[in-house]
Amino acid sequence: MPRTGQQYRVLQRDAQNRQERKRERMWRPAVQGRRAFLSRLVAKESFHGLQDRAFLVLLPHVSSDQTLAPLSSFESSFRYYSHWVSSKSCLRESTRLFSSNPSEQSESLGSEAFENDKDSVFGDNLGVVSSEPSVFDGIEDTLEAENGSDFGDNEVVVEDDEKAEEVNLEKLESVLSLLQSSGIVDGSIESSLEEIGLSLNEELVVRVLETPYVPGENLISFFKWVLKKPEFLVTSRAVELLVTAICIEGRNVYALWDLVKEIGEKEKGILSAEILNELIALLSRLGKGKVAFEIFNKFGDLGCAPNADTYYFTIEALSRRSIYDWASTVCEKMLNADMLPGADKVGKIVSFLCKGNKSRDAHLVYLSAKEKNINLPVSSIKLLISSLCRQDEGVKLAMEMLDEFPKEERKHAIKSFSHVINGLCRANDVTGEKQLRSYCSEDIEEAKNLLLKMIDAGPPPGNAVFNAVINALSKKGEMGEARKLLKVMEDRGLKPDVYTYSVIMSGYAKGGEMEEACKILNEAKKKHSNLSPVTYHTIIRGYCKLEQYDKALELLREMKEYGVQPNADEYNKFIQSLCLKALDWTTAEKLLEEMKENGLHLNAITKGLVRAVKELEQEEVGTNEIMATA
């Protein structure tokens, strides 16, 4: 991605701050060394007679008739001089604080003689020094010997903690101008760099890599050229700055990886996990999961040991490309290495695996985090519970996780409890075939107990949770328990809906208890003015099963009185029962005519069934008449 305007401003400000800090470090040893030397010089008794004149040189604000200033004032003036030098940007000039020849000092500063320069920090009192130059003979040599601060032409001394390296500013500017220019033909960068004639060192390479507005491909070409130079020894700092610069730009990631891989294979110990992690993170943002996985597998060959962030960024990159099988493999290695990132990142890993239907692997990550007292985000825990409940073998694991909810979060976890109860009440696949499923009494009992626990400790259950347990109890034939929960539901101020009554009626009808089913139907009529076709269909099917077709037909007529219009499926199943069990094609034909009046159409198979039963009965009647005549 190209840099935004804000990113450019931030990078430019950082570069300017680094320049200022380096400029301060450049002058500090020279100023401190001269101050220390002059302090020792002033302390000598033999030099007391020259103190006034020495201070006249260094303290332009002290007149010749003033008494000797204290040493603190002397040091303050020297700090003032240091500030003046840096404010004049004299970085490229060969500057000396003392000289045996005043004219030489004037030339070295690149200005007119000081006696004609009224703005000079030394003022007119400089003449005191020139009148007796022998006083300061040898001072300059002593300072140079002690501090080594003689600046050559166009050279800057940069102190970087333990080492100082020389950087040619003019050549550095030429390199930056070359790299920042656009439209460079491939291959011309190296030849142009050769023409500049650089004296390579780490500081120069670092300053190039830290400079903003340099295209990534040019930085890579520059670094390749640097690696070919025997005088340059590649360092981790340089490689890290290169990777950071390319990652900020967001392009040339493949070329960068090829270069980093080449460096790591040739120079063991140069690369670090942080360098490779930054590269994997960029690939993750770009959606390059396979390349990120390749880098992860190359850690051992490159002499690096993966850390917790390595596993996280790799899993993230693979999950963004929906390569969940590979992500699961990386997750397993992370658990074996016992390296978990922070709570937020572990929560994201759990979420990634759940979205890829790897809920069991996500649960292992959850258990490992629990052992290390890492508290995952509540959103990740809820997603994991929901994913585990999609599979029969994961419901019990999800139920155990419900106790891990903090008390303040438990009252908001109604969906998680509902997922577990629905999973427990779901019919289990006991034969391996979806058509044959069975309800487990143990699971239903656990679901009922969990429902009662919700009533006592929260979160408060709603109609959906009650209906799930009542439905499971009714299909299992435990009608007494179902009626008890119906009573609990009403006592808590909840109004049972039509579905609640329908599932209880279905349970009674399935057991042949049609009287109890009709009682529930009458209760539903009192509580609800609008019933559903399913409510009547449940009892009609129960009467047809008992071959009580008159009562079934009576309920069919009653549906219209309550504004419930039978659908084509309802007529179809009723007509099939009349033809196959009662052989009552007459009633079937009446229902067929009724369907036509209501704009409903019977399928061809059921029509053929009515016609076949009618013809069969007519043939039987004809045969009986012939036999009676004979």
C-alpha positions, 0 to 999 in steps of 0.5 A: 500500500502507498504511504499516506500523507500522515505516514510521510509526515511522521517519517519525515519528523522522525528523520529530522529528530534523529538528525538533531540528536546525531548533531548534538552527539557530534559536538558533545565530545569536542565541547566536553573535552575542551572544557575539561582541558581548560578547567585543568589548565586554569587550575594550574598556579602558573596559569593564573596570570593568563586567566583574565585573557583566557576568559576574555576569549571564551567570555565575550560578555566579560570586559577586560577590566572585570575580575576573574569569573568563577569556573561555573561561568566559564563552563556556561560560556563554553556551552553557549559557544557550543550552541552557537556552533550548532546553530550556525550549521557548521557541520561541513566546515573544518572548525577548530576552537583554538589555533596558533595563528588567528588568520588560520582560524579565520580561514577555517571558519570560512568568514572574514577576520574576527577583528572585522566581524562585529557579530562574532561570538568572540567580539573585539577582544579577540585581539588579546589572543593575537597579541600574545599567540605564544600563550596558547601554543600547543593547546590545540595539539593537546586537545586533538591528542586527548579528544581526537576531534579534528574534523576533516573536510566534509566529514562528520563524527557521529558518536553512537554509544560505543562506536563512532563512524565517519559519514561523508555527507555529500556522498550520502546526499548523492546516494539519497538523491539517486535512490529517491528519484523515479524512473530508474532503469533496472541495473543502472542503480548499481553502476550509479552507486559505483560512480559515487565511490562510497566508503561503506560502513554501517552508519551510512547504510542505516541512514539510507534505510531510515530516510523516508520517500525512498521506493522499496525496490530501490532500497532492495537494489541498494542493499543487494549492492551493499552485500557484494562489497567485502568491506561491509559486514551485514548486521541485524540492525541493517536487515531490520531497518530494511524490513521495516522500511519495506513493510511500511510501504507494503510492496515488494514483499516477494523480493524482500523475502528472497533477499532476507532468505539469502542473507539468513542462509549465508550469515547464520545468526543475523536474522531474528524472530522479530525480523521474520515476524514483521515480514509474516505480519505484512504477508498476513495483511496482504492475504499471502498465507502460503508464503507466510507458512513458508517463512514459518517452516524456514525458521530452523534453516535460518537459525531462528527460533519462533516465538509466540508472535510467530505462531500468532501471525502465521495462524492469522495469515493462514486463516485469512486465506481459509487454509484452516488445516495448515493453521491447525498444524501451526496451532498444534506446534504452538501448544507443544512449544508451550508458547501462547501470546497475550489474551487478545491474540489467543482469543483471536486464534480461538475465533479463527479456528472456530470459523474454520470448523476447528472447534476441538482445536480451539478448545485445546487452545482454550484449555492451555490458556486456562492453565496459564491463567490467561483470561480470554475475551468473552466474545471468543468464549461465546463463539467457542461454545456456539461452535462446540454445540454444533457437534454432538461430541462437543456439547458436554465440553461447551457445558463445562465452559458455562461455569467459567463465565464471570458473574458480571457476564453470566447474566448476558450469556443467555445465547450461550446457555441456549446453545448448550440446552439446544445441543443437549436436547438435539436428537443424537445420531446413534446409527450413523444415518441421519434418518434414524436419530434418538433422544438420550434421556441423560442429555435431556435430564442435564438440559432440564437441570441446566434450565433450573440452574438458570432459573436460580442463578441466571441468566433468566431463561425465555420461551425458547429455552423452555420450548427446547426442553419441553419439546425434547421431553414430549418426544421422549414421551415424558409428558408428566415432566413436560407439563411440570415445566409448562406450569413453571413457565406460567408461574414465572410470568411467561406466556406459552406460545402456540409452539409450546402447546403443539409439541405437548399435543404431539407427545400425547397424540404419539402415545395415543392419548387423544383426550389429553391432547384435546385438553391441551388444544382447548387450553390453547384456544383459550390463550391464543385466538390464532392457532397454526395449521400444525396445531390441528394437524398434530391431532388430526394425524393422531385420530387418523392413526387410530382410524377415527376418521370421523373425529379427524374430519370434524377437526378439519371442519373446525379449523375453518371456524378458527380462521385456520385454512388447511393447506394442500399437504394437510388434505393430501395426507388425510386423503391418503389415510382414507384411501389406504386404511379406510378405503373410503374413496367417497369421502376422499372425493368430497375432500378433493372437490373441497380443495378445488373450491379453495384453490388447492391442487392435489398431486397426481399420485394421490389423485391416482390413488383415489381413482384406483380405490374407486375402480377396485371397489366398483370391480368388487361390487360387480364381481359380487353381483355376478356371483349373486346372479349365478 
